[in-house]
Amino acid sequence: MICTGWVKQSSPWNFIQPDVDLDAYIQDALDAIEYAIGPETSKWGALRVKNGHPKPFPLKYIEIGNEDFGPVYWERYEKIYQALHRQYPDLIYIANSIIGKENDDKRIDIAKFVNPKNVKVFDEHHYQPVEWACKQHYRFDNYERGIADLFVGELGIDGKYPYNLLASGAVRMSLERNGDLNPLLAERPVMRHWDFSEHRQLHSMLINGVDCSIRTSFYYLSKMFRDHTFDVCLDAGIQGMKGLQNVFVTMGYDSESKEYILKLINLRKQEVVLQTAVKGFGKKIQAQKITLSLEPGKNNTPEMPDAVKPVQSTVTLDLNKDLQLEASSMIVYRFK
């Protein structure tokens, strides 16, 4: 990530950016990239080798700025992009969007960049309540194609645990259902220190102690999405639900394993029975079922490292009969 000069917003759409030596920033970025992937005959590549890492690092993405936005940023982005792309055309460059709630559609600002065609990947940061997340299950379906790839660099859903965590899954389902946007998601926060946080649950992926590193429910939910991806998205949805939707589904086919993958999330505090109707499956099938059941106040800690874990089982699945979802849970089915 390359700094472009920290931006302040004194009022909506009133940005204050400090004067900086942009050429110095650009040179610093070029030096850092050369250290990461430059040949050992280069100045900074030789230093990398000297420091014990002869092979180049697997650098693929460069983000220009972090939560920077506004007219000055758009100009600086173009200058930095041109300088870096000239020497490193194979790297993928990421641009920032506004982080506040001024624009529900953050991508409308892409047109304001000096050269919108140089915005290859656009970073969105979302800090919103559970209700917002539940309404975003179809968010990315409506994004215009052919503009920029999608990157959600920060996703923070506020609210009571575990409903905030499960609601983030509704947004993630929208990402995986729109694979033609080449979506990326950066997990946050990755880790917290147990003593520094005064033994409070801050819902990071990992909790580190003096002599341990604990996987939390956030880690396991993320892992369930990561381990059960598909390359063909199938049409699936919840119908007939009144009020705010709080049960979500995606379904797809993994060409490599030749398996169907069905994912379900239930934010309700009680079990849900779904009347299913899936075309093409006229008989009972054997399926692997992975269930992550959550409840308020229960998560993994250094004292109780295994209080919450996914449970895997083999079940008989009939996709033309009622399907039961455990309360406050995420469920994945895999079957052929």
N, C-alpha and C positions, 0 to 999 in steps of 0.2 A: 504494500500500500504506500502511495506517494502523497505526501502532504502538499496541499496547494495554498495554505494560509488559512488559519481557523476563522470561521465565519460566525458572526453574531447576528441575531435578528432582534432589533429593538422593538419592533412591532410587526404584525403580519406584512410580509413582502417588503420590509425595510431592512436590507442586509448591510452589515458593516464588515468589511474585509480589510485587514491591515495591509499596508504596503510591504512587499517582500521582494527579495532579490530572486526573481523567478528563474533566472539562468543558473543560479547556485543550486536551487532545488532540482532543476533538470539534471545538472551534472552529478549531483549526489545520487539521483535515481539511476542514472546510467552507470555510475560506479558500482552501485549495489547490485544491479542486474549482472554486470560483468563479473562481480565476485561470485554470484550464484551460478551462472551458466557459461561464463567466458572460458576460452581455451587456456591451458596452463602457460601458454606463451604470452598471455596478456598480463598487464600489471596486476589487476585484481584477481584474475584467475590463478596467477602464480601464488598470490597470498593465500587463496583458498587451499591450494595444494600444500603450502607450507604449514597451514593450520591443521592439516591432517585429513582433508577431504578432497582427494584427487578427482573423484567423479563429480560432474556438475549436479547441482540440485535439480529436482524435477519441477522446476518453475514453469507454470503454464499461464497463470493469470496475474495481471497487474491492475489494481484498483487505483484510479487517480482521484485522490481525496477520500475523506470519510465524513459523511454528513456535511458536505460542502455544497452550496447551491447558490443560485442567483446570477445576475449578469456578469459579475467579475469572475465567478467560478467558470461560467460557460466559456469565457475568453481564455482563461488559464488552462482549462481542459484541452482546448484545441492546440495551444502551443506545446503543452507537455506531450499530448498524443502524437503530434507531428514529429517531435524530436525523438521520442522513444520508438515509434513505429518505423521511422527511417532506419534505425540500426537493428531493431528486433521486430521484424514484420510478422513473425510466427507466434508471438505472444498475443494473448487475448486481453483487451483493455476494457475495464469496467468504469462506467460513469455513475455519478451520484444523482439521487432524486432529493427533493425536499423532504425533510423528516417529520414536519409538523402535520397537522390535520387540515391544512388549507386546501389541499387537492385530494379528493377521493381517488381520482384517476391521476396518478403521479406521472404517467407517461405522456400527458399532454405537453409537458415541459421539454420533451426531446426536441420538438420543433424550434425551440428557442436557442439551442446550441448553435455555435458559429457554423458548424457543418454537421447536421443531424446524421449524415451517413457514417460519420466517424464514431457514433455512439453504437457500439457493437453489442454491449451488454449493459443493462440498466438496473441499478441496485435500488431496491425498495426496502425501507425500514418501517416496520409496523409495531407500534405499542398501543394496544387497544384492549377493550374489555371482552369478556366471554361472548356477550351478545353480538358484538361486531364479528368475531371469528365465526360464529354460527351462520352468519349471513354471507360469509365469503366462500362458501363451499363451491359456488359456481363462478367465483370472481374472474378467474383467468380464462374461462371459456369465452368471455366476451372481448378479450384483448385483440386488437388488430394485429394481424400477422405481417411479417416483412419489415418491421421497424427495428426492433432490437430484441435480443434474447433476454430472458428474465432471470434476475438474481434477487432472492430475498436474503439480504445480508444479516438482518436482525428481525426476529419475530418474538415479541414479548406479549403474552396474553395475560392481562391482569384479572384477578378474581380468586375465588376460593378454590383451593386444591381439593380434589383432583380435576375439577371441571375445567379449570384454565388449561391444564395439560391436555386433556382430551379435546378441548375446543381447538387447540393448535393443530391437532390431527385433521380437523375438518379443512383447514387451510392447506395442509400438506397434501391431502387428497386432491384438492384442486390443482396443485402443482403437478402431481404425477398423472393426472388425467389430461394434462396439456403438454405432453412431451414434445410437440412440435415447436414449442417456445424454448426448447433446450434449458429447462429450468434448473437453477442451482439454489441450494439452501445452506446457509452457514448456521450451525447449531450454536446457541448461546443461552446462558453462560455455560462454558464447558466444565469449569471446576470452581469449587469454593473450599476454603480451609475451615475445618470444623471448629477449631478453637477461635479463629479470627471472627467467625460469624456468631460466636457465643452460643453455639449449639442450636441455632435457629435454622429451620428449613428454608433455604433460599432457592430451592428447585433447580439446582445445577445438574448437569449430567453425572458429574463425579463429585464426591465429598472426600477431601484429603485430610487425613489425620497425621499425627506424628509418625506412625508406623503402619499406615494403611491407606488404601484408596478404594472407596466404596461406590458401586454402581447404583444409581437411583432409578426410580420409576421413569424419569425423563430419559435416562440412558436406554432403558428397555423399550420404551415406546419408539424412540428413534431407531433403535436396532431392528424393530419389527418392520418399520418402513424400509430400512436399508436392505434387509435380508430377503425381502419378498417383493422384488420389483418385477414389472412386466414391460414388455416392449410393444404389446398390442392392447390397446384400451378398448374395453367392451362397454356397451351402453348399460348403465345400471343407475337406479335412483330410488328414492323413498317417495311414495305417493300417499295422498290422503291424510297428511299430518297437519293438524290445526295449530295455529300459533307459531311460535319460534321453533324452527327445526332443530332438534337435538339428537337425532339419530342419522348417521351418515354411512354411505357405502361407496366403494369403488370396486371394479372387477376388471381383470385383464388376463392375458395369456402370455406366459413366458416361453418363447420359442426355443430357448436353450434346454430347459428341463422338460419341455412339452407338457407343462402343467397349467391349469387354470388357478388363478389366485383371487380370492374374494376377501375383502377387508370391510369390517364393520366397526363403527364406534357408537357407543351408547352413553350419552351424558346424563341420562335420567338416573334418579336415585333408586329406581326399582327395575326389575327385570322387564324386558320388552319382548313381546311375541309379534313377529312379522309374518304376514301372509305373503309368501313368495310365489313368484311365477317366472321361471327362467326357461326360455326356449332352448331346445336342443338337448335337454337332460331329462329323459323320460323314465329313468330308473334310479334306484338307490346306488350310491357310489361310496367307496371308501375314501376318506379324506384325512389329512393331517390337520389338526386344529390347535392353534396357539392362542391362548387366552391370557390377557393381562387385566386382572381385576384390581381395581383401586378403591380406596375409601378415605374419607377425610381423616387427617391426622396420622395416617399410616404411611411411612416411607422408610427407606433403608438409612441407617446411621452406623457409625463405628461400633455402637453397642449392639445393634440389631442389623447386621449387614444383609440378611436374606429375608427380611420381613415381606418384601414384595419382589416377585419374580414371575415371568411368564410360565404357564403350565402347558405342556405339549401332550397331546393324546391322539389316538386314532379313533375316528368315529364313523358311523354310517350316516351319510348326508343325503337327504331327499329335498332337492331344490324346488319341488312342487308341493311341499307341505310347509306348515308353520315352522319358523326358525326362531329359536329362543336366544336372546342376548342377555348376558349377565348384567346386573346393574353396574354403572360406572366402569365400563370396560372397553377394551379394544380386542377384537377377535380377527384372526386370519385363518382362512381355510385354503389348503392346497390340495388339488385333486386332478385326475386325468379323465 
